[in-house]
Amino acid sequence: MIRSAKPVSPRCVSVSRPDDKATPGAAGPMHRSKNGHLRLADRRADYDRFGISAVDVAEFEDGQRIGTERGRYEWWYFDAHLDDGATVVVVFFTKPNVSPNSPLAPRVTINLTLADGRSFVKFLDTKPELFDASKSTCDVRIGTNRFVGDLNRYHITATIEEISVDIEFTGDVPAWRPKSGHLYFGTVGQEKLFAWLPSVPHGLANVRYTIGDEEHRASGSGYHDHNWGDVPMQTLMHNWYWARASVGPYTVIASYITATAAYGYETQIVYMLAKDGKIIADDDAKVSFEMDRVATDSKTGKPVADLTRYTYHDANTRYVVSFEREKTILQAIFTDRMPLLKRIVARLIGFDGAYHRFTGKVTIEKFEGEARTETFEDQAIWELMYFGKARR
């Protein structure tokens, strides 16, 4: 287990969401945080503007959704926990997520962690002309690497240096998004966008991965989502926790987003719980978030919680989803991979963003009143993205 030596807080920090939401298509107020800094777009006019349904996700929504000009970015993400103990993460980017103000600069990443402790983190940066993406479906090509699918079945192939993956992936939970999937920061008329589509909340992944001449085949639990935005994320978000897991009959996606100081450090919870392939809970206004055993990561200097918990409360029923960190499989300081000049500029302006990816135990508990009626445990993968300075 990777732990840090410097304790930040022994307390459990809890945050709840107010019940201030508008229903899809309603004429009432927009779903906006109490200080007006965040808006999870959910009005009829929003759905009409995006050309999407308030209920069903269309295949084009997993295609290219935004341009590649400066300031705009997009990526397609996949991860899997395999039955041989390995985890694999593959991401296709229109540009490095630390450099959204650059023109099109395609990137592929592979993060492979094996049960025997070996870990490989690979980056492939290519020329703009080697990028191609469909707007009608998910079909992204970066050089010879390809990420293609239709919200149900996907085929992902990528090779970087001695590491290669070939993934067949079939979903068993329908595509979902939090309301329209578009989270806006700022006042009307000056809003900035961060968008998120969990295209496959859960599915079966069959993976062939090679390390040089060494070949492995395994299957396991997979997940795919898709993000895009129109300004650098670090100007909008101070940090976020994000997690997904498959536990017994349940699938969960959960995120806790904290905006930057410019947006009052306002927070937004995103939450989806499915059972036996059917979504049973996704109202973030009914969810509270807690973190405990927080300590400073010795490499990145960011506060990291050993325990994060999401509690969904509806009438007499509660679902408690807890993530307990056992291992940090990736710690990345963004400036480390910048060219020297950009690295110097970033340090001068005080940017020290970092990314952490964890594995550990996830527990899902169901309560009826005070009685616990169900408990399931399994392994999970989750992350902490930390753009801003560590807050006291």
C-alpha positions as CSV (number, residue, x, y, z in Angstrom):
1,M,0.0,0.0,0.0
2,I,1.3,3.4,-0.9
3,R,0.7,5.9,1.9
4,S,2.1,9.3,2.7
5,A,3.8,10.5,5.9
6,K,2.1,13.9,6.4
7,P,-1.4,13.8,7.8
8,V,-3.7,16.5,6.6
9,S,-6.9,15.8,8.6
10,P,-8.0,12.9,10.7
11,R,-11.6,14.0,10.4
12,C,-14.3,12.7,8.0
13,V,-15.4,15.6,5.7
14,S,-19.0,15.3,4.5
15,V,-20.7,17.4,1.9
16,S,-24.4,17.2,0.9
17,R,-26.2,18.4,-2.2
18,P,-29.3,20.7,-1.8
19,D,-32.5,19.4,-3.4
20,D,-32.6,22.3,-6.0
21,K,-33.0,20.5,-9.2
22,A,-35.3,21.1,-12.2
23,T,-36.9,18.1,-14.0
24,P,-36.1,17.6,-17.6
25,G,-38.1,19.9,-19.8
26,A,-39.6,21.7,-16.8
27,A,-40.2,25.4,-16.9
28,G,-38.8,25.9,-13.4
29,P,-35.3,27.3,-12.5
30,M,-32.2,25.7,-13.9
31,H,-30.3,23.2,-11.9
32,R,-27.7,25.5,-10.5
33,S,-25.7,25.5,-7.4
34,K,-26.7,27.7,-4.5
35,N,-24.2,30.5,-5.4
36,G,-25.0,30.3,-9.1
37,H,-21.5,29.1,-10.2
38,L,-22.4,25.7,-11.6
39,R,-25.2,24.4,-13.8
40,L,-25.8,20.8,-14.8
41,A,-27.8,21.6,-18.0
42,D,-31.2,20.0,-17.8
43,R,-33.8,22.3,-19.3
44,R,-35.8,21.5,-22.5
45,A,-33.9,24.3,-24.3
46,D,-30.6,22.6,-23.4
47,Y,-31.6,19.3,-24.9
48,D,-33.0,21.0,-28.0
49,R,-29.8,22.9,-28.5
50,F,-27.6,19.8,-28.2
51,G,-30.0,17.8,-30.3
52,I,-30.3,15.0,-27.8
53,S,-33.0,13.3,-25.8
54,A,-33.6,13.8,-22.1
55,V,-34.0,10.0,-21.7
56,D,-32.0,8.1,-24.4
57,V,-28.4,8.4,-25.4
58,A,-27.9,8.5,-29.2
59,E,-25.0,6.8,-31.0
60,F,-23.6,10.1,-32.3
61,E,-23.1,11.3,-28.8
62,D,-20.0,9.1,-28.5
63,G,-18.6,10.5,-31.8
64,Q,-16.5,13.7,-32.0
65,R,-18.5,16.4,-30.2
66,I,-16.3,19.4,-30.3
67,G,-13.6,21.0,-32.6
68,T,-9.9,20.7,-32.2
69,E,-9.0,24.4,-32.2
70,R,-7.1,26.0,-29.4
71,G,-8.8,25.7,-26.0
72,R,-11.0,22.8,-27.0
73,Y,-10.2,19.2,-26.1
74,E,-11.8,15.7,-26.1
75,W,-10.9,12.2,-25.1
76,W,-12.2,8.7,-25.1
77,Y,-11.4,6.6,-22.1
78,F,-11.4,2.8,-21.3
79,D,-10.4,0.8,-18.3
80,A,-10.7,-2.8,-17.2
81,H,-10.0,-5.0,-14.2
82,L,-9.0,-8.4,-15.5
83,D,-9.3,-11.9,-13.9
84,D,-5.5,-12.4,-14.0
85,G,-5.1,-9.4,-11.5
86,A,-4.1,-6.9,-14.2
87,T,-5.6,-3.5,-14.8
88,V,-5.5,-1.7,-18.2
89,V,-6.4,1.9,-19.0
90,V,-6.4,3.2,-22.6
91,V,-7.1,6.8,-23.6
92,F,-7.3,8.5,-27.0
93,F,-6.9,12.3,-26.8
94,T,-7.3,15.1,-29.4
95,K,-4.4,16.8,-27.5
96,P,-2.7,16.3,-24.1
97,N,-5.1,17.2,-21.4
98,V,-2.4,19.5,-19.9
99,S,-2.2,21.5,-23.1
100,P,-5.7,22.2,-24.3
101,N,-4.7,25.6,-25.7
102,S,-2.5,23.9,-28.3
103,P,-3.8,23.1,-31.7
104,L,-4.7,19.5,-32.6
105,A,-1.9,17.2,-31.1
106,P,-3.2,13.6,-30.9
107,R,-2.1,11.4,-28.1
108,V,-2.7,7.8,-27.0
109,T,-1.9,6.5,-23.5
110,I,-1.7,3.0,-22.1
111,N,-1.4,2.3,-18.4
112,L,-0.9,-1.4,-17.7
113,T,-0.4,-2.7,-14.1
114,L,0.2,-6.4,-13.6
115,A,-0.5,-8.7,-10.6
116,D,3.2,-9.3,-10.2
117,G,3.8,-5.6,-9.5
118,R,5.1,-4.5,-12.9
119,S,3.6,-1.3,-14.2
120,F,3.9,0.4,-17.6
121,V,2.9,4.0,-18.4
122,K,3.1,4.7,-22.1
123,F,2.5,7.9,-24.2
124,L,2.3,8.2,-27.9
125,D,2.2,11.7,-29.5
126,T,1.5,11.9,-33.2
127,K,1.1,14.4,-36.0
128,P,-2.3,16.1,-36.5
129,E,-2.8,14.5,-39.9
130,L,-2.8,11.1,-38.2
131,F,-6.0,11.9,-36.3
132,D,-9.5,11.1,-37.6
133,A,-12.8,10.8,-35.8
134,S,-16.4,10.3,-36.9
135,K,-19.1,12.6,-35.8
136,S,-21.9,10.0,-36.2
137,T,-20.4,7.2,-34.1
138,C,-17.4,6.4,-31.9
139,D,-14.7,5.8,-34.5
140,V,-11.4,7.4,-33.5
141,R,-8.1,6.7,-35.3
142,I,-4.7,8.0,-34.2
143,G,-2.1,6.5,-36.5
144,T,-2.6,2.8,-36.5
145,N,-4.5,2.9,-33.2
146,R,-8.3,2.7,-33.2
147,F,-11.1,3.2,-30.7
148,V,-14.5,2.2,-32.4
149,G,-17.9,1.2,-31.1
150,D,-21.7,1.8,-31.1
151,L,-22.6,2.3,-27.4
152,N,-22.8,-1.5,-27.0
153,R,-19.8,-3.3,-28.7
154,Y,-16.3,-1.8,-28.9
155,H,-13.0,-2.7,-30.4
156,I,-9.9,-0.9,-29.1
157,T,-6.4,-1.5,-30.4
158,A,-3.2,0.4,-29.4
159,T,0.5,-0.1,-29.5
160,I,3.1,2.0,-27.9
161,E,6.7,0.8,-27.9
162,E,6.8,-2.7,-26.5
163,I,3.2,-2.6,-25.1
164,S,0.2,-3.6,-27.2
165,V,-3.5,-4.1,-26.4
166,D,-6.3,-5.6,-28.4
167,I,-9.7,-5.2,-26.6
168,E,-13.2,-6.5,-27.4
169,F,-15.7,-4.9,-25.1
170,T,-19.5,-5.5,-24.8
171,G,-21.7,-3.4,-22.5
172,D,-24.3,-4.8,-20.2
173,V,-25.5,-1.5,-18.7
174,P,-27.1,1.0,-21.1
175,A,-25.3,4.3,-21.9
176,W,-26.1,7.0,-19.4
177,R,-25.3,10.6,-18.7
178,P,-26.0,13.0,-15.8
179,K,-29.0,15.0,-17.3
180,S,-27.6,16.4,-20.6
181,G,-24.0,15.5,-19.6
182,H,-23.1,19.2,-19.9
183,L,-21.8,20.9,-16.8
184,Y,-21.5,24.7,-17.2
185,F,-19.4,27.1,-15.0
186,G,-20.1,30.8,-14.7
187,T,-23.0,33.1,-15.5
188,V,-25.4,32.7,-18.4
189,G,-23.9,34.2,-21.5
190,Q,-20.3,33.5,-20.2
191,E,-20.6,29.8,-19.4
192,K,-17.7,27.5,-19.9
193,L,-18.2,23.8,-20.6
194,F,-17.1,20.4,-19.3
195,A,-19.1,17.5,-20.7
196,W,-19.2,13.9,-19.7
197,L,-20.8,10.8,-21.3
198,P,-20.4,7.4,-19.6
199,S,-21.0,5.5,-22.9
200,V,-20.6,2.1,-21.3
201,P,-21.0,2.2,-17.5
202,H,-20.2,-1.5,-17.3
203,G,-19.4,-4.4,-19.7
204,L,-17.4,-7.5,-20.3
205,A,-13.9,-6.9,-21.7
206,N,-11.8,-9.6,-23.4
207,V,-8.2,-8.3,-23.6
208,R,-5.1,-9.5,-25.3
209,Y,-2.1,-7.6,-24.1
210,T,1.6,-8.1,-25.0
211,I,4.8,-6.9,-23.4
212,G,7.5,-7.4,-26.0
213,D,7.3,-11.2,-26.9
214,E,5.2,-11.9,-23.7
215,E,1.5,-12.4,-24.5
216,H,-1.4,-12.5,-22.1
217,R,-5.2,-13.1,-22.5
218,A,-7.7,-12.2,-19.8
219,S,-11.2,-11.0,-19.3
220,G,-12.9,-8.8,-16.8
221,S,-15.0,-5.8,-15.9
222,G,-14.7,-2.9,-18.3
223,Y,-15.9,0.8,-18.5
224,H,-15.8,3.5,-21.2
225,D,-16.6,7.2,-21.1
226,H,-16.1,10.3,-23.2
227,N,-15.2,13.9,-22.2
228,W,-14.9,17.2,-24.0
229,G,-14.8,20.9,-23.2
230,D,-14.2,24.4,-24.5
231,V,-11.7,25.8,-22.1
232,P,-8.8,24.3,-20.1
233,M,-10.1,22.2,-17.3
234,Q,-7.7,23.8,-14.8
235,T,-9.5,27.1,-15.2
236,L,-12.8,25.5,-14.1
237,M,-12.0,22.6,-11.7
238,H,-9.8,22.7,-8.7
239,N,-10.1,18.9,-8.2
240,W,-12.3,15.9,-8.6
241,Y,-12.7,12.4,-7.4
242,W,-14.1,9.9,-9.9
243,A,-14.8,6.2,-9.5
244,R,-16.6,3.3,-11.1
245,A,-17.1,-0.2,-9.9
246,S,-19.0,-3.4,-10.5
247,V,-20.0,-5.2,-7.3
248,G,-22.3,-8.2,-7.2
249,P,-25.4,-7.2,-9.1
250,Y,-24.5,-3.5,-8.9
251,T,-22.7,-1.0,-11.1
252,V,-21.8,2.4,-9.8
253,I,-20.4,5.6,-11.3
254,A,-19.6,8.4,-8.9
255,S,-17.8,11.7,-9.0
256,Y,-17.3,14.7,-6.7
257,I,-16.2,17.8,-8.5
258,T,-14.9,21.0,-6.8
259,A,-14.7,24.2,-8.9
260,T,-11.9,26.7,-8.8
261,A,-11.8,29.7,-6.5
262,A,-13.1,31.8,-9.4
263,Y,-16.4,29.8,-9.1
264,G,-16.5,29.8,-5.3
265,Y,-15.1,26.3,-4.8
266,E,-18.7,25.1,-5.6
267,T,-19.2,21.4,-5.8
268,Q,-21.1,19.0,-8.0
269,I,-21.9,15.3,-7.4
270,V,-22.5,12.9,-10.3
271,Y,-23.9,9.6,-9.4
272,M,-25.4,6.5,-11.1
273,L,-26.3,3.2,-9.5
274,A,-27.6,0.2,-11.6
275,K,-28.7,-3.2,-10.5
276,D,-28.9,-6.2,-12.8
277,G,-28.3,-3.9,-15.8
278,K,-31.1,-1.4,-14.9
279,I,-30.4,2.1,-13.5
280,I,-32.1,2.5,-10.1
281,A,-30.7,5.7,-8.8
282,D,-29.1,8.8,-10.4
283,D,-30.5,11.8,-8.6
284,D,-27.4,13.7,-7.3
285,A,-29.6,15.8,-5.0
286,K,-30.1,12.7,-2.9
287,V,-26.4,12.0,-2.5
288,S,-23.9,13.1,0.1
289,F,-20.1,12.6,-0.2
290,E,-17.5,11.9,2.6
291,M,-13.8,11.5,2.7
292,D,-11.7,10.2,5.6
293,R,-8.1,9.4,6.5
294,V,-6.7,12.2,4.3
295,A,-2.9,12.6,4.0
296,T,-0.5,14.4,1.8
297,D,0.9,12.4,-1.1
298,S,4.7,12.3,-0.8
299,K,5.3,12.7,-4.5
300,T,2.6,15.1,-5.7
301,G,2.0,17.1,-2.5
302,K,-1.8,16.8,-2.9
303,P,-4.2,15.6,-0.1
304,V,-5.4,12.1,-0.8
305,A,-8.2,10.3,1.0
306,D,-7.8,6.6,1.9
307,L,-11.6,6.4,2.1
308,T,-14.3,8.1,0.0
309,R,-18.0,7.4,0.4
310,Y,-21.2,8.2,-1.5
311,T,-24.5,7.8,0.3
312,Y,-27.8,7.9,-1.7
313,H,-30.8,8.4,0.5
314,D,-34.4,8.1,-0.8
315,A,-37.3,7.8,1.7
316,N,-36.5,4.8,3.9
317,T,-33.8,3.4,1.6
318,R,-30.1,4.1,1.7
319,Y,-27.3,2.9,-0.6
320,V,-23.8,3.4,0.8
321,V,-20.9,3.0,-1.6
322,S,-17.4,3.1,-0.1
323,F,-14.0,3.1,-1.8
324,E,-11.0,2.1,0.4
325,R,-7.6,2.7,-1.2
326,E,-5.1,-0.1,-1.2
327,K,-2.7,0.9,-3.8
328,T,-1.8,4.0,-5.9
329,I,-1.0,2.7,-9.4
330,L,-0.3,6.1,-11.0
331,Q,1.0,9.4,-9.7
332,A,1.7,12.0,-12.4
333,I,2.8,15.6,-12.0
334,F,1.6,17.3,-15.2
335,T,4.6,19.6,-15.6
336,D,7.0,16.6,-15.7
337,R,5.9,15.8,-19.3
338,M,5.9,19.4,-20.6
339,P,8.6,20.8,-22.8
340,L,11.2,22.7,-20.8
341,L,10.0,26.2,-21.7
342,K,6.3,25.3,-20.9
343,R,7.5,23.7,-17.7
344,I,9.4,26.8,-16.6
345,V,6.4,29.0,-17.4
346,A,4.0,26.7,-15.5
347,R,6.3,26.9,-12.4
348,L,6.5,30.6,-12.7
349,I,2.7,31.0,-12.6
350,G,2.4,28.4,-9.9
351,F,0.7,25.6,-11.8
352,D,1.4,22.2,-10.1
353,G,-1.4,20.0,-11.2
354,A,-1.3,16.2,-10.5
355,Y,-3.2,13.1,-11.3
356,H,-3.6,10.0,-9.1
357,R,-5.1,6.6,-10.0
358,F,-6.0,4.1,-7.2
359,T,-7.1,0.5,-6.8
360,G,-8.7,-1.0,-3.7
361,K,-11.8,-2.4,-2.2
362,V,-15.3,-1.1,-3.0
363,T,-18.3,-1.9,-0.7
364,I,-21.9,-1.4,-1.6
365,E,-24.4,-1.6,1.3
366,K,-28.2,-1.3,1.1
367,F,-30.2,-0.2,4.2
368,E,-33.9,-0.2,4.8
369,G,-34.3,2.1,7.8
370,E,-31.5,1.1,10.1
371,A,-31.4,-2.5,8.9
372,R,-28.6,-3.4,6.5
373,T,-30.2,-5.8,3.9
374,E,-27.4,-6.2,1.4
375,T,-23.6,-6.1,1.4
376,F,-21.3,-6.7,-1.6
377,E,-17.5,-6.2,-1.9
378,D,-15.1,-6.2,-4.9
379,Q,-12.0,-4.5,-6.3
380,A,-12.3,-1.1,-8.1
381,I,-10.4,1.6,-9.8
382,W,-10.8,5.4,-9.2
383,E,-8.9,8.6,-9.6
384,L,-8.2,12.0,-8.1
385,M,-7.4,14.8,-10.5
386,Y,-6.0,17.8,-8.7
387,F,-5.4,20.9,-10.8
388,G,-5.2,23.6,-8.1
389,K,-3.0,24.3,-5.2
390,A,-3.6,22.0,-2.2
391,R,-6.2,23.7,0.1
392,R,-5.7,23.8,3.8
